[in-house]
Amino acid sequence: MFDNGHQYIAGELRTGTGDRDVEIVNPATGAVLATPDLASAADVDAAVRAARDGYATWSRVTPAERSDAMHAFAAELRTRSEDLARAETLQTGKPIRMSRDFDIAGSIDNVAFFAGTARHLPGLASGEYSGEHTSTIRREPIGVVGSIAPWNYPLQMAAWKVLPAIAAGNTIVLKAAEITPYTALMFAEAATTAGIPAGVINVLTGTGPVAGEALVGHRDVSMVSFTGSTAVGTRVGAIAAGAAKRVHLELGGKAPLVVFDDADLDAAIHGAVAGSCINTGQDCTAATRAIVHESLYDAFCDGVADIMASMRLGDPHDDDTDLGPLSSQRHLERVRTHVEKAKANGATVRSGSLPRGAEYAEGSFFPPTLVTGIDRDAAIMHDEVFGPVLAAVPFGSDDEALEIANDTPYGLAASAWTRDLNRANRASREIQAGCVWINDHIPIISEMPHGGYKQSGFGKDMSAYSFEEYTQVKHVMVENTAVPRKDWHRIVFADRSGETS
């Protein structure tokens, strides 16, 4: 796959000039898929030059033309959807049902949404606010955008970065994660086939310290958009701030799932398992902290453990598989360490089963896991585990539940489970998160924004709100009187009309 190189620059695949010290691995089996050519700083410079050249034309294309090109892009992706799904599952290990019905379908819907949004960027009405001038607001593209997408949603996060940027008239250089670059490269190829000009979408396969930092600090990159951990996001923000670049950060999460005493218990149990195990828990909006009323706590925990025990792990290409592997052996050890630490401190750990079969012996599988018998100060209640692990604690009062929910430096997503409208309204108002679901956890739609509070970052993906992230506002003021000496000039020039020469 990608025999012509793992860099997509100016409408064609190229071979990177960096090191070959990274392996792309099938996480279900441990088999090495490729040793990709990585991007060097020189490759970053070539991609930015291509984007800058593309910007000269793309930024002047009419909104209708950009919209038409993006509709054609969506149609092209639909013809490739099965290939995209299989490639996504191969490199990430996520179950094929999720790749096909969530990642790929959602990404295509995003393209279609922004194809329409490209023609709808309203400004304020023109007006004479000073009495002597007409003021108009223009929204203009920013320039070349440098984006960094994570390994957990290689296609969907690429789409979230690319689409609002190009719909607004920008061009983009996207650094894909070096261990999961396939679908981002396929995405860019499809765009070119659909008629989006060369240089508008460029994709680099490279590491953060080399390609990522070169991209963020490049003098011709006007905006930086990053999705990933808070620690790395802080570094990205610092580099960008040194050059006064606009920055968009979507960072970590530690989402609470609050179950009040009047909740539909069965719905909350199923929602908790689905919300904590989606993408094998490698989702920054995943439910990680179940905060459950003490009257329901035991029944909730038993129900969650029972469903986790029934989940099937195995071949991610099998439609019957519920849970795939983690992204790598390294990440597997990280998740295992979090759980073992909690267990050593007295927690009760209830896990599902690992897959059977010798073919998965080298895979990075971790079973769905419930951690109980902890207090709200336990490390596993605060650290981002990023695996199929749900920690559960009981609460007594509504005030306590909401206090625990907000007891985190993160604020990306949350859910509250109740039949009481007042409780639902209070939870949605008081929980400090960019998205609060009521009686569900995880669904996203193209029309609504995604982004965080606190250390989960700032700025929005998806929706018209993200479209605005990738534009800059210009005030145009036209003087209407044609009088040479304006009334306001008196604050600069003294009135000397009475003086004699």
C-alpha positions in Angstrom: 0.0 0.0 0.0 1.4 3.4 -1.0 4.4 2.1 -2.9 4.9 5.6 -4.3 5.4 7.2 -0.9 3.6 8.2 2.3 3.5 12.0 1.6 0.8 13.7 -0.5 2.0 17.0 -1.8 0.7 19.1 -4.6 -1.7 16.5 -5.8 0.6 13.5 -5.9 2.2 10.8 -3.7 5.8 11.4 -2.9 8.5 9.6 -0.9 9.5 11.3 2.3 13.1 12.2 2.9 13.1 11.5 6.6 14.0 8.4 8.6 12.4 5.0 8.3 12.4 4.2 12.0 8.6 3.7 12.6 6.5 0.7 11.8 2.8 0.6 10.8 1.5 -2.4 12.7 -1.8 -4.3 12.5 -2.7 -4.0 16.2 -4.9 -7.1 16.1 -2.1 -9.4 15.2 1.1 -7.5 15.7 2.1 -8.0 12.0 4.1 -5.2 10.4 2.2 -3.6 7.5 4.9 -1.1 6.4 7.9 0.9 7.4 6.9 4.2 6.0 9.1 7.0 4.6 8.7 9.8 7.1 8.5 13.5 6.4 11.5 15.6 7.1 11.6 19.4 7.7 12.3 19.7 3.9 9.2 17.7 3.1 7.2 20.0 5.4 8.6 23.0 3.6 7.6 21.5 0.2 4.1 20.8 1.4 3.7 24.3 2.8 4.9 25.8 -0.5 2.4 23.7 -2.4 -0.4 24.9 0.0 0.7 28.5 -0.4 0.7 28.2 -4.2 -2.7 26.5 -4.0 -4.0 29.3 -1.8 -3.4 31.9 -4.5 -6.2 30.3 -6.6 -8.4 28.5 -4.1 -8.9 31.6 -1.9 -10.4 33.4 -4.9 -12.7 30.6 -6.1 -16.3 31.5 -5.6 -18.2 29.9 -2.7 -20.4 28.1 -5.3 -17.4 26.6 -7.0 -15.9 25.4 -3.8 -19.2 24.0 -2.8 -19.5 22.1 -6.1 -16.0 20.7 -5.8 -16.7 19.5 -2.2 -20.0 17.8 -3.3 -18.0 16.0 -5.9 -15.5 15.0 -3.2 -18.3 13.5 -1.1 -19.5 11.5 -4.1 -16.0 10.2 -4.7 -15.6 9.1 -1.1 -18.9 7.2 -1.3 -17.5 5.1 -4.1 -14.4 4.4 -2.0 -16.2 3.9 1.3 -15.6 0.1 1.7 -11.9 0.5 0.8 -11.6 3.3 3.4 -13.4 1.2 6.0 -11.1 -1.8 5.5 -8.0 0.4 5.6 -9.1 2.1 8.7 -9.8 -1.2 10.5 -6.4 -2.6 9.3 -4.3 0.2 10.7 -6.3 1.0 13.9 -7.9 -2.3 14.8 -11.3 -0.8 15.3 -14.2 -3.1 14.5 -15.3 -3.0 10.8 -18.8 -2.0 11.9 -17.5 1.1 13.5 -15.2 2.0 10.7 -18.0 1.5 8.1 -21.0 3.0 10.0 -19.3 5.7 12.1 -15.9 6.8 10.9 -16.4 6.6 7.2 -20.1 7.4 7.0 -19.6 10.3 9.5 -16.7 11.7 7.5 -18.6 11.6 4.2 -21.5 13.4 5.9 -19.0 16.0 7.1 -17.9 16.6 3.5 -21.5 17.0 2.4 -22.2 19.4 5.3 -19.3 21.7 4.6 -20.0 21.6 0.9 -23.3 23.3 1.8 -21.7 25.5 4.4 -19.2 26.9 1.9 -22.1 29.0 0.5 -23.4 30.3 3.8 -21.0 32.6 5.6 -23.1 35.6 6.6 -21.8 38.9 7.7 -23.4 41.9 9.4 -25.5 44.2 7.3 -23.8 47.2 5.9 -24.6 50.4 7.8 -23.7 54.0 8.4 -22.7 53.9 12.0 -20.6 57.1 12.1 -23.1 59.0 9.9 -20.4 59.7 7.3 -19.2 56.2 6.4 -20.6 52.9 5.3 -19.2 50.0 7.2 -19.1 46.5 5.9 -17.9 43.2 7.4 -15.9 40.8 5.3 -15.0 37.3 6.3 -11.9 36.1 4.6 -9.7 32.9 4.7 -6.7 32.9 6.9 -4.1 31.3 4.6 -2.2 28.1 5.0 -3.4 26.0 7.9 -1.1 23.5 9.6 -3.1 20.7 11.2 -2.1 17.7 13.3 -4.5 14.7 13.6 -4.3 11.9 16.1 -4.1 8.1 15.6 -7.4 7.1 17.2 -9.6 8.5 14.5 -7.3 8.9 11.5 -9.9 9.7 8.9 -12.6 11.4 11.0 -10.2 13.8 12.7 -8.5 14.6 9.4 -11.9 15.4 8.0 -12.7 17.7 10.9 -9.5 19.6 10.3 -9.6 19.8 6.5 -13.2 20.4 5.7 -14.0 23.7 7.4 -10.6 25.1 6.4 -11.0 24.5 2.7 -14.7 25.4 2.7 -13.7 28.8 3.9 -11.0 29.2 1.2 -7.9 28.2 3.1 -5.4 25.5 2.0 -4.1 22.9 4.4 -1.1 20.8 5.3 -2.2 17.9 7.6 0.3 15.8 9.5 -1.2 12.4 9.9 -0.1 10.1 12.8 2.9 8.1 11.6 1.3 4.8 12.8 -2.1 5.4 11.0 -1.6 7.4 7.8 -3.5 5.3 5.3 -6.9 6.8 5.3 -5.7 10.4 5.4 -3.7 9.8 2.3 -6.7 8.1 0.6 -8.8 11.1 1.6 -6.4 13.5 -0.1 -6.2 11.3 -3.2 -10.0 11.2 -3.5 -10.1 15.0 -3.2 -7.8 15.4 -6.2 -9.8 12.8 -8.2 -13.0 14.8 -7.4 -11.5 18.0 -8.8 -10.2 19.9 -5.8 -7.0 21.5 -7.1 -3.5 20.3 -6.3 -2.0 21.9 -3.2 -5.4 22.6 -1.5 -5.0 19.4 0.6 -1.6 18.1 1.5 -0.9 15.2 3.9 2.4 14.4 5.6 3.3 11.2 7.4 5.7 12.1 10.1 6.6 12.2 13.8 5.6 15.1 16.1 9.1 16.2 17.1 10.3 16.4 13.5 7.4 17.0 11.1 4.9 18.3 13.6 7.1 21.0 15.1 8.4 22.0 11.7 4.8 22.5 10.5 3.6 24.4 13.6 6.6 26.7 13.5 6.7 27.3 9.7 6.8 31.0 8.8 4.2 30.5 6.1 1.6 28.7 8.2 -0.9 31.2 9.4 -3.0 29.0 11.7 -2.4 25.8 13.7 -5.1 23.2 14.5 -4.2 20.2 16.8 -6.1 17.3 18.2 -4.3 15.1 20.8 -3.2 15.0 24.4 -3.2 18.1 26.6 0.6 17.7 27.2 1.4 17.8 23.5 -1.2 20.5 22.9 0.5 22.7 25.4 3.8 22.3 23.4 2.0 23.1 20.1 0.4 26.2 21.6 3.7 27.4 22.9 5.4 27.1 19.5 2.5 28.8 17.7 2.3 31.6 20.3 5.9 32.4 19.6 4.9 33.5 16.1 1.5 34.9 17.1 -0.4 32.3 15.0 -4.0 31.5 15.5 -4.4 28.2 17.4 -7.2 25.7 17.7 -6.7 22.9 20.2 -8.9 19.9 20.9 -7.3 18.0 23.8 -7.9 15.4 26.4 -11.0 14.4 28.3 -12.2 12.6 31.4 -15.9 12.5 30.8 -18.4 11.9 33.6 -21.5 9.9 33.3 -23.9 11.0 36.1 -26.7 8.6 36.9 -29.4 10.1 39.1 -31.7 8.1 41.3 -34.7 8.5 38.9 -32.7 7.3 35.8 -33.8 4.5 33.5 -31.3 2.1 35.0 -31.2 -0.3 32.0 -30.6 2.6 29.6 -27.8 4.0 31.8 -26.1 0.6 32.0 -26.1 0.1 28.3 -25.1 3.7 27.7 -22.2 3.4 30.1 -20.8 0.3 28.4 -21.3 1.7 24.9 -19.9 5.1 25.9 -16.8 3.7 27.7 -16.0 1.0 25.1 -16.5 2.9 21.8 -13.3 2.8 19.8 -11.9 0.5 22.5 -12.1 3.5 24.9 -9.6 5.4 22.8 -11.9 8.4 22.5 -11.5 11.7 24.4 -15.2 12.0 24.9 -15.6 8.4 26.1 -17.4 7.8 29.4 -14.7 7.2 31.9 -16.2 8.2 35.3 -19.6 6.7 36.3 -21.0 8.8 39.1 -24.0 6.8 40.3 -26.6 7.5 43.0 -26.0 5.2 46.0 -29.4 3.6 45.6 -28.6 2.4 42.1 -24.9 1.9 42.5 -24.7 -1.9 43.1 -27.3 -2.8 40.4 -25.6 -0.4 38.0 -22.1 -2.0 38.5 -23.5 -5.5 38.3 -25.3 -4.7 35.0 -22.2 -3.0 33.5 -20.0 -6.0 34.5 -22.4 -8.4 33.0 -22.5 -6.7 29.6 -18.7 -6.2 29.5 -18.4 -10.0 30.2 -20.5 -10.7 27.1 -18.6 -8.5 24.7 -16.7 -10.3 21.9 -13.1 -9.4 21.2 -11.3 -10.8 18.2 -10.9 -10.2 14.4 -11.8 -6.5 13.8 -12.8 -7.4 10.2 -15.5 -9.7 11.5 -18.9 -8.1 11.7 -19.6 -10.0 14.9 -16.7 -8.5 16.8 -17.6 -5.9 19.4 -14.2 -4.7 20.6 -10.9 -4.5 18.8 -7.4 -4.1 20.1 -5.7 -1.0 21.5 -3.5 0.9 19.1 -0.2 -0.6 20.1 1.6 -2.8 22.6 3.1 0.4 24.1 -0.4 1.8 24.7 -1.6 -1.5 26.0 1.1 -1.4 28.7 0.0 2.2 29.6 -3.6 1.2 30.0 -2.7 -1.9 32.0 -0.5 0.1 34.3 -3.4 2.5 35.2 -5.6 -0.5 36.1 -2.9 -2.4 38.0 -2.2 0.8 40.0 -5.8 1.1 41.0 -6.0 -2.6 42.0 -2.8 -2.3 44.1 -4.5 0.6 46.0 -7.5 -1.6 46.9 -9.9 -1.2 43.9 -12.0 -4.1 42.7 -11.5 -4.8 39.0 -14.1 -6.7 36.9 -13.1 -7.5 33.3 -14.4 -9.2 30.3 -12.6 -11.8 28.3 -9.7 -11.6 25.9 -10.0 -13.1 22.4 -9.3 -16.8 21.9 -6.9 -18.0 19.2 -3.2 -18.0 18.7 -3.4 -15.5 15.9 -4.2 -12.8 18.5 -1.4 -13.6 20.9 0.7 -10.7 19.6 -2.3 -8.4 19.4 -2.7 -5.4 21.8 -6.1 -6.5 23.2 -7.3 -5.3 26.6 -10.7 -6.5 28.0 -13.5 -4.1 28.8 -13.0 -3.3 32.5 -15.0 -1.8 35.4 -13.1 -0.4 38.4 -15.0 0.0 41.7 -14.2 0.2 45.4 -12.4 3.6 44.9 -13.1 7.1 46.2 -13.3 10.3 44.1 -9.7 11.1 44.7 -8.3 7.9 43.2 -5.8 8.4 40.3 -8.0 6.5 37.9 -10.8 9.0 38.5 -8.5 11.8 37.3 -5.9 10.4 34.9 -6.8 9.9 31.2 -6.5 6.1 30.7 -7.7 6.1 27.1 -8.8 2.5 27.1 -12.1 0.5 27.7 -12.0 1.2 31.4 -14.8 2.7 33.4 -14.3 3.8 37.0 -17.5 4.0 39.2 -18.2 5.8 42.4 -21.4 6.4 44.4 -22.9 9.7 45.4 -25.6 10.8 47.9 -26.9 14.2 46.8 -27.3 16.0 43.5 -24.8 18.7 44.7 -22.2 16.0 45.3 -22.8 14.4 41.9 -22.2 17.7 40.1 -19.2 18.5 42.2 -17.6 15.2 41.4 -18.4 15.7 37.7 -16.6 19.0 37.6 -13.6 17.7 39.7 -11.3 17.4 36.7 -9.0 19.7 34.8 -10.8 18.5 31.6 -14.1 19.6 30.2 -14.7 18.0 26.8 -17.9 16.0 27.3 -20.3 14.6 29.9 -23.7 12.9 30.2 -26.5 13.0 32.8 -29.2 10.3 33.1 -32.5 11.4 34.6 -36.3 11.5 33.9 -36.6 14.8 35.7 -36.5 17.9 33.4 -35.3 20.2 36.1 -32.4 17.9 36.9 -31.5 17.6 33.3 -31.6 21.3 32.9 -29.4 21.8 36.0 -26.9 19.2 34.9 -26.6 20.7 31.4 -26.2 24.1 32.9 -23.7 23.3 35.7 -21.4 20.6 34.2 -18.4 22.3 32.7 -18.0 20.6 29.4 -18.3 21.5 25.7 -21.0 18.9 25.2 -23.5 17.5 27.7 -25.7 14.6 26.6 -29.0 13.8 28.5 -29.8 10.1 28.6 -27.2 9.2 26.0 -23.4 9.4 25.6 -21.4 9.8 22.4 -23.6 10.7 19.4 -22.3 13.5 17.3 -23.7 15.2 14.3 -22.1 17.4 11.6 -24.5 20.3 12.4 -23.4 20.7 16.0 -20.0 21.8 17.4 -17.4 19.7 19.2 -14.9 21.2 21.5 -13.9 21.7 25.1 -13.7 23.7 28.3 -10.7 24.1 30.6 -7.7 21.9 29.7 -9.7 20.2 27.0 -8.8 23.0 24.7 -10.6 25.8 22.8 -12.1 26.2 19.4 -14.7 24.0 17.7 -14.7 21.2 15.2 -17.8 20.4 13.0 -20.7 22.8 12.5 -20.8 26.4 11.3 -18.9 27.3 14.5 -15.8 25.5 13.2 -16.3 27.2 9.8 -15.9 30.5 11.6 -12.6 29.3 13.3 -11.0 29.3 9.8 -11.9 32.8 8.8 -10.8 36.3 9.8 -13.0 39.3 10.1 -12.2 42.5 8.2 -14.0 45.8 8.7 -14.2 47.9 5.5 -15.2 51.6 6.1 -16.0 53.8 3.1 -16.2 57.6 3.5 -19.3 59.0 1.8 -19.1 62.8 1.9 -16.1 63.5 -0.3 -15.3 66.5 1.9 -11.5 67.0 2.0 -11.4 68.1 5.7 -13.3 65.8 8.0 -14.9 66.9 11.2 -12.8 64.5 13.2 -9.6 66.2 11.9 -10.0 68.8 14.6 -8.4 66.4 17.1 -5.2 66.5 14.9 -5.2 70.0 13.4 -5.7 73.2 15.5 -8.2 75.7 14.1 -6.1 78.6 12.9 -8.7 80.2 10.7 -8.4 83.5 12.6 -4.7 83.8 12.2 -3.1 86.3 9.8 -0.1 85.5 7.7 
